[in-house]
């Protein structure tokens, strides 16, 4: 039933407003505000539009599986031609096909397995330098290779100074003591608190069956012999260290600081 008011919008205006959301004239909006008949007409057009959109929207479009098979050249010639013709008139399906082809271009069906490097190999290592004590003294040589066994030892790495000392407990066990300091006035030793220090036993071979020596597997992850951390004063303590050759590793934030050739309790 049409509204007889001269200010009422006609059918074409209501349809454009309902289907394309085209704004009405100011006079037509004012009329809708107090005319229930015109509001009902507009509501009816919107309901009809919603019904058709929900039931017919892309009803003629291929489903996602067909589009994927089309991009992968897995359809028959007849189906391929049908979708090709459809893509010429459907921008939505054409956009989906472009997205699928971009994905397939970067898709690797059999990716190479990731290379898992060992934690030690993937981390930057810094070797600490032994600082000779001054003044120079006549030192006793060790029985294993004639290496300098003088303790305490002073090491330098960047702005870090590391002093290592040997002591004995009341029962005669060896104690390895370390003290960390910095030559950089802008660095606080508090920043080193909690950093993990590991002590590794150094041995080029292991004893196998019948006393034969077997080389270690280089892929086998090495486990620390002892582990501790730096306290709030920059101190490190390893208690009850057996005699042997050792390597010390300091796990800094961006690198591993390594001190080699530590001989304890020999010579």
Order of alpha helices (4+ residues) and beta strands (2+ residues): alpha-alpha-alpha-alpha-alpha-alpha-beta-beta-beta-beta-beta-beta-beta-beta-beta-beta-beta-beta
